[in-house]
Every structure is written in structure tokens, then in C-alpha cells.
Amino acid sequence: MKAVLAMDFGATSGRAVLASVQDDRLVIEEINRFQNSPIRYKGHLCWDLPFLFERILESIDMAQEKAELLSVGIDTWGVDYGLLDGKGELITSPVHYRDCRTKGIVDKVSEYFSLTDLYAETGNQLMEMNTLFQLVSSKSRTPSDYFQTSTFLLMPDLFNYLLTGQKVAELSIASTTQMLSLQYKNWNEKVLKAFDIPLAICPPLVKEGVCLGVIKKDFQKGSVQVVTVLSHDTASAIASIPLEDQSALFISSGTWSLIGILLDKPIINEASQNHQFTNELGEDGQITFLKNCTGLWIVEELRREYASFNQPYSYDEIASLVQEDTDIVFFDTDSPEFAEPGEMIAKIQAYAERTGQELPVTPASLFKSAYHSLAKKYHDVVVKLEALTEKTYSFIYLIGGGSKSSYLAQLTADMTGKEVLTGLSEATAIGNSLVQLVAMGQIKDMTEARQLVAKSFPLTRYQPKSNEKKVSVEHDPLS
């Protein structure tokens, strides 16, 4: 059996998924899963790079025991990177986007560079964690690291480099940096010059589906190719959706929730900037117009906190809890206090008290409030997105880990008033695998790949309940 290996790194865990085409179906199998826990290094929250790279090598060995392994492809979340010196050595541990080093940096940058101009140049949502702001912070906080930099590599590109020695930047992950020109699909020299970032440290840009070569002989993995997939996990997830047009919304629901649509051209205007929508690159340079929102991070933090009280809750137990008839509160899941880890119970309770709502005290009320608030966020973003595009969408593809929850899927349908389709809970690994299978000649092209997905993964449909109380909206969602 010929197969490819998708390495998918999420914010809390990583996994390895083996994929092959069998009997005209796409067959996937998770063969390895591991924690992705940041570490403290020199006062910063960092990726545990040695541990994670060992998991890649370990997963390749496991895959080779099961199949004739053709290739491996790696995707991660966006924005984070490693710095290489002139000898190609890693200067320091890659810093995690949740590190506090960029706190307040957007306001500081606004004092000498127009944020409107920055958004116009890049199309990216202005978020403190973006690569541009991390580099600016590195230059001021750790100049000894920054000024010996020869190349910066985004995380999937860094893993690819460690495997092959090739220094490139895949376009989808590069489009998360706030340093790319979407129009020309190259590094934005105007932005780089304004922030005094040398173009020379930016690696060459490549599309998805490029074979970088076989894994270094030192690792003794045979002739396994390393392929640039859609290295931003969101782009890989969207590539799995069996869409032939731009008629649907998507919600990629995981630790983060990415809510958006596919477009031929970016939307960059005052309204899209004010409402913090971002334009990024997906398959074949298509624009993914979306909003980054806090997702199941809050549920995960509640689970972690209860576990510390010796009250562990599995996701199955949470699914039962949220069915209970209990009071709930609505809170803004994107409120800044919820982005920081720890004390999530107290934060939700403080928000409820501040907004004059009943205090949630039971696990059932807290978990249920988190799910309802998340679905309310989905509703609010969809309303704004439809106003920005001047188009109404009738259904939503809910993909990623959050789509496993039938409760969240039905709640999303009820809140948004739209049909919700699920069935692609492994969307990122599927999209990652499809690009590899095309590159390795196992599938003709991505059109055939999407047809294969449609045959291989049946969808479940959730209709909005007409008797549900509808969420009130403002008359003008962009006001």
C-alpha cells in the first residue's frame, strides 16, 4: 500500500495521519498523537522544538512499518517562526504566539506607522501575535538574537528545513505574517523597509505541492519525499471541503475558530479592517477571507482547571453535561481576558457579574455557557461577513475537531439560522494529505481530490430549529 503522512501540529497536540487511496476511497488512519506543550526558555514561552521534531521522525518510522511511505507534509498554525544564523543553525527556541512579548505592540507601532496603511498593504487582521510584530519585538527585546539572523523560517518551513536542508516559505503560511503582498504574492518590500526588516532574511516563496527532496540520509528514512503542503493548518482544512464554487461559509472549529469564505480577490476596506477580518492565501493562491476568533480554547481551559481540582471531564461527559437544563450566561469569547491561560472559571464569573448576569457556578452551567457563547460569536461574525460581501449564504461547513460535537453543530444551526454540514472532523489532515497525494501522482488534481473526499466522508446535516429563540442583531451589522 502506497501512502503519505500528514503531520498536523495544533495548539495543544500534534498527530500523524497516514493517508492512502484504496478502492476509490480516501482512507486515513491516525497512527500517532502527542502533546504539544510550550516550554519556558530564557523567560519566554516557546515551542518544544526538539521534542516535536523527534515526534516527526518517530511518526515516519511508524508509517513505514504500515505502508510504502511516499512523502511527508507538515502543517501548523500560522505566525510563529525560528531564526537561523549564517551557518544555518537555530539561534534560539522558537517563541510561542501566546508569549507576552508582543503585548501592546500594535498601539506602539501605530505611533509611527499607519495601521490603515499596514492593513491595506497586507490584508491581514492586525493581531499582536502576527509575525511582523514578533520580529519587531525580537529586535528590541533580544537584539543579540535578531541581528545575527540570516534567515527566518515559519514553523512548518523550519521542520521541512530540518528534514531536508531546504530554506523556503510556503505561500499559505507566509500569508499569515503581515509581511506579504497578496496582490503580487511576494514579500512586501514596502512593509519590510518601513519596519527595517531585511528582505535578505526572508526565504524564497513556493506554492503547495513542491517536492523539496528526500529526507537527509542522516535520518535513515530511505527515499521519503518532503512536500510543501498548504502549511497553514486553516488552509489545509479548507482544501478538504468538497466545494466546486464559493457558495458556502466555513467554520474551522478547534482551539481557534476561523470563520470565512473563499474569494477570488481580497476584501480590504475600512469596514473589513474595523471588524478585524483577514485575507490569507489558500489552495492555488485563492483568497480565504475570514475572521480569527477564540474557539474551543475556553472549553479546554475549563477542562484543565477542573482536572486540577481532581474533577476531570472527558468530552463525552461534557456532552452529557451541556444537555442539562441549567442557567447560562453569554460572554464575548474574544474578550482579552479569555486569551490568557488559567483561572477560566473566575474569568467567566467576573464577566457575568460585570454584565449583570446570573453567576454560573456548576460545571454544567460553565461548559454550556462556553458553547452558547461560541455559537453566538459564530452568528455575529456570519452577520458581519454577509454584510461585507453583500451576499447571503444558505449553509455552513463546520469542520475540525469542534464538528465532532453534535451539540455545537445544532447550536450553530440554531443561532445562525443556516444549515450546518459536518463530517470532516479531520479536515486539516485530509487537506494536507490531498496535496501530497496529488504531488506523488496518486490523484490527478485537486478537483479529483475533492470528489474523492465527497465519496469517502458522508456529511451530516443540521437544520436550524424554527422554534428556537433567534439571536437579536443590530440593524446595521457594520455600524
Solvent accessible surface area in square Angstrom, and as a share of the most:
residue,aa,sasa,rsa
1,M,114,0.51
2,K,100,0.42
3,A,0,0.00
4,V,0,0.00
5,L,0,0.00
6,A,0,0.00
7,M,0,0.00
8,D,13,0.07
9,F,0,0.00
10,G,24,0.23
11,A,18,0.14
12,T,56,0.33
13,S,25,0.16
14,G,0,0.00
15,R,23,0.08
16,A,0,0.00
17,V,2,0.01
18,L,5,0.03
19,A,1,0.00
20,S,3,0.02
21,V,55,0.32
22,Q,67,0.30
23,D,140,0.73
24,D,82,0.43
25,R,105,0.38
26,L,7,0.04
27,V,61,0.35
28,I,40,0.21
29,E,77,0.35
30,E,79,0.35
31,I,18,0.09
32,N,21,0.11
33,R,123,0.45
34,F,18,0.07
35,Q,119,0.53
36,N,6,0.03
37,S,59,0.38
38,P,53,0.33
39,I,62,0.31
40,R,167,0.61
41,Y,85,0.32
42,K,146,0.62
43,G,63,0.61
44,H,32,0.14
45,L,29,0.14
46,C,2,0.01
47,W,2,0.01
48,D,34,0.18
49,L,11,0.05
50,P,95,0.60
51,F,77,0.32
52,L,1,0.00
53,F,22,0.09
54,E,90,0.40
55,R,44,0.16
56,I,0,0.00
57,L,20,0.10
58,E,64,0.29
59,S,0,0.00
60,I,0,0.00
61,D,63,0.33
62,M,62,0.27
63,A,0,0.00
64,Q,70,0.31
65,E,150,0.67
66,K,105,0.45
67,A,16,0.12
68,E,96,0.43
69,L,15,0.08
70,L,32,0.16
71,S,0,0.00
72,V,0,0.00
73,G,0,0.00
74,I,1,0.00
75,D,0,0.00
76,T,0,0.00
77,W,24,0.08
78,G,6,0.06
79,V,8,0.05
80,D,1,0.01
81,Y,9,0.03
82,G,1,0.01
83,L,8,0.04
84,L,1,0.00
85,D,29,0.15
86,G,69,0.66
87,K,184,0.78
88,G,11,0.11
89,E,105,0.47
90,L,60,0.30
91,I,33,0.17
92,T,26,0.15
93,S,20,0.13
94,P,3,0.02
95,V,15,0.09
96,H,9,0.04
97,Y,17,0.06
98,R,45,0.16
99,D,11,0.05
100,C,89,0.53
101,R,19,0.07
102,T,8,0.04
103,K,143,0.61
104,G,27,0.26
105,I,14,0.07
106,V,20,0.12
107,D,103,0.53
108,K,125,0.53
109,V,1,0.01
110,S,49,0.32
111,E,146,0.66
112,Y,132,0.50
113,F,32,0.13
114,S,51,0.33
115,L,40,0.20
116,T,84,0.49
117,D,69,0.36
118,L,0,0.00
119,Y,3,0.01
120,A,58,0.45
121,E,50,0.22
122,T,2,0.01
123,G,0,0.00
124,N,3,0.02
125,Q,10,0.04
126,L,29,0.14
127,M,33,0.15
128,E,67,0.30
129,M,32,0.14
130,N,7,0.03
131,T,0,0.00
132,L,0,0.00
133,F,0,0.00
134,Q,3,0.02
135,L,0,0.00
136,V,20,0.12
137,S,3,0.02
138,S,3,0.02
139,K,40,0.17
140,S,86,0.55
141,R,137,0.50
142,T,38,0.22
143,P,63,0.39
144,S,85,0.55
145,D,23,0.12
146,Y,10,0.04
147,F,140,0.58
148,Q,93,0.41
149,T,18,0.11
150,S,46,0.30
151,T,12,0.07
152,F,1,0.00
153,L,0,0.00
154,L,1,0.01
155,M,1,0.00
156,P,0,0.00
157,D,1,0.00
158,L,0,0.00
159,F,0,0.00
160,N,1,0.01
161,Y,26,0.10
162,L,45,0.22
163,L,0,0.00
164,T,20,0.11
165,G,32,0.31
166,Q,84,0.37
167,K,70,0.30
168,V,17,0.10
169,A,1,0.01
170,E,1,0.00
171,L,20,0.10
172,S,1,0.01
173,I,1,0.00
174,A,0,0.00
175,S,0,0.00
176,T,7,0.04
177,T,0,0.00
178,Q,0,0.00
179,M,0,0.00
180,L,3,0.01
181,S,12,0.08
182,L,10,0.05
183,Q,137,0.61
184,Y,150,0.57
185,K,79,0.33
186,N,72,0.37
187,W,20,0.07
188,N,9,0.05
189,E,109,0.49
190,K,119,0.51
191,V,0,0.00
192,L,4,0.02
193,K,173,0.73
194,A,46,0.35
195,F,7,0.03
196,D,105,0.54
197,I,5,0.03
198,P,65,0.41
199,L,80,0.40
200,A,91,0.71
201,I,10,0.05
202,C,14,0.08
203,P,5,0.03
204,P,88,0.55
205,L,43,0.22
206,V,31,0.18
207,K,97,0.41
208,E,30,0.13
209,G,29,0.28
210,V,55,0.32
211,C,59,0.35
212,L,22,0.11
213,G,25,0.24
214,V,69,0.40
215,I,3,0.01
216,K,75,0.32
217,K,187,0.79
218,D,125,0.65
219,F,55,0.23
220,Q,158,0.70
221,K,18,0.08
222,G,58,0.56
223,S,90,0.58
224,V,3,0.01
225,Q,50,0.22
226,V,0,0.00
227,V,0,0.00
228,T,0,0.00
229,V,0,0.00
230,L,0,0.00
231,S,0,0.00
232,H,15,0.07
233,D,28,0.15
234,T,6,0.03
235,A,5,0.04
236,S,0,0.00
237,A,1,0.01
238,I,11,0.06
239,A,5,0.04
240,S,0,0.00
241,I,3,0.02
242,P,29,0.18
243,L,22,0.11
244,E,118,0.53
245,D,83,0.43
246,Q,51,0.23
247,S,42,0.27
248,A,3,0.02
249,L,0,0.00
250,F,3,0.01
251,I,0,0.00
252,S,13,0.08
253,S,2,0.01
254,G,25,0.25
255,T,18,0.11
256,W,53,0.19
257,S,0,0.00
258,L,17,0.08
259,I,0,0.00
260,G,0,0.00
261,I,1,0.01
262,L,24,0.12
263,L,29,0.14
264,D,112,0.58
265,K,157,0.66
266,P,49,0.31
267,I,29,0.15
268,I,62,0.32
269,N,73,0.37
270,E,132,0.59
271,A,28,0.22
272,S,0,0.00
273,Q,32,0.14
274,N,97,0.50
275,H,31,0.14
276,Q,84,0.38
277,F,0,0.00
278,T,2,0.01
279,N,0,0.00
280,E,12,0.06
281,L,2,0.01
282,G,6,0.06
283,E,36,0.16
284,D,103,0.53
285,G,18,0.17
286,Q,54,0.24
287,I,5,0.03
288,T,3,0.02
289,F,0,0.00
290,L,1,0.00
291,K,22,0.09
292,N,24,0.12
293,C,0,0.00
294,T,12,0.07
295,G,2,0.02
296,L,18,0.09
297,W,19,0.07
298,I,3,0.02
299,V,2,0.01
300,E,38,0.17
301,E,10,0.04
302,L,0,0.00
303,R,75,0.27
304,R,125,0.46
305,E,24,0.11
306,Y,11,0.04
307,A,50,0.38
308,S,80,0.52
309,F,105,0.44
310,N,136,0.70
311,Q,78,0.35
312,P,95,0.60
313,Y,40,0.15
314,S,50,0.32
315,Y,100,0.38
316,D,117,0.61
317,E,86,0.39
318,I,1,0.00
319,A,50,0.39
320,S,75,0.48
321,L,30,0.15
322,V,0,0.00
323,Q,117,0.52
324,E,85,0.38
325,D,150,0.78
326,T,38,0.22
327,D,98,0.51
328,I,51,0.26
329,V,2,0.01
330,F,80,0.33
331,F,9,0.04
332,D,57,0.29
333,T,2,0.01
334,D,49,0.25
335,S,16,0.10
336,P,110,0.69
337,E,51,0.23
338,F,0,0.00
339,A,43,0.34
340,E,83,0.37
341,P,71,0.45
342,G,18,0.17
343,E,119,0.53
344,M,0,0.00
345,I,22,0.11
346,A,54,0.42
347,K,38,0.16
348,I,0,0.00
349,Q,42,0.19
350,A,50,0.39
351,Y,33,0.12
352,A,0,0.00
353,E,129,0.58
354,R,149,0.55
355,T,67,0.39
356,G,73,0.70
357,Q,59,0.26
358,E,122,0.55
359,L,82,0.41
360,P,5,0.03
361,V,101,0.58
362,T,61,0.36
363,P,28,0.17
364,A,5,0.04
365,S,5,0.03
366,L,0,0.00
367,F,0,0.00
368,K,27,0.11
369,S,0,0.00
370,A,3,0.02
371,Y,13,0.05
372,H,25,0.11
373,S,2,0.01
374,L,3,0.02
375,A,0,0.00
376,K,56,0.24
377,K,30,0.13
378,Y,0,0.00
379,H,13,0.06
380,D,40,0.21
381,V,3,0.02
382,V,3,0.02
383,V,36,0.20
384,K,48,0.20
385,L,0,0.00
386,E,32,0.14
387,A,30,0.23
388,L,20,0.10
389,T,28,0.16
390,E,161,0.72
391,K,95,0.40
392,T,109,0.64
393,Y,6,0.02
394,S,79,0.51
395,F,46,0.19
396,I,0,0.00
397,Y,15,0.06
398,L,0,0.00
399,I,1,0.01
400,G,12,0.12
401,G,41,0.39
402,G,2,0.02
403,S,9,0.06
404,K,136,0.57
405,S,31,0.20
406,S,66,0.43
407,Y,36,0.14
408,L,0,0.00
409,A,0,0.00
410,Q,38,0.17
411,L,16,0.08
412,T,0,0.00
413,A,0,0.00
414,D,10,0.05
415,M,20,0.09
416,T,20,0.12
417,G,39,0.38
418,K,21,0.09
419,E,34,0.15
420,V,0,0.00
421,L,4,0.02
422,T,9,0.05
423,G,33,0.31
424,L,1,0.01
425,S,29,0.19
426,E,39,0.17
427,A,0,0.00
428,T,22,0.13
429,A,0,0.00
430,I,1,0.01
431,G,0,0.00
432,N,0,0.00
433,S,0,0.00
434,L,0,0.00
435,V,5,0.03
436,Q,0,0.00
437,L,1,0.00
438,V,41,0.24
439,A,34,0.27
440,M,41,0.18
441,G,61,0.59
442,Q,69,0.30
443,I,7,0.03
444,K,164,0.69
445,D,54,0.28
446,M,27,0.12
447,T,59,0.34
448,E,69,0.31
449,A,0,0.00
450,R,36,0.13
451,Q,98,0.44
452,L,10,0.05
453,V,1,0.01
454,A,59,0.45
455,K,95,0.40
456,S,23,0.15
457,F,34,0.14
458,P,113,0.71
459,L,58,0.29
460,T,70,0.41
461,R,144,0.53
462,Y,36,0.14
463,Q,105,0.47
464,P,39,0.24
465,K,97,0.41
466,S,111,0.72
467,N,134,0.69
468,E,68,0.30
469,K,188,0.80
470,K,107,0.45
471,V,29,0.17
472,S,100,0.65
473,V,84,0.48
474,E,108,0.49
475,H,191,0.85
476,D,66,0.34
477,P,30,0.19
478,L,49,0.24
479,S,98,0.63
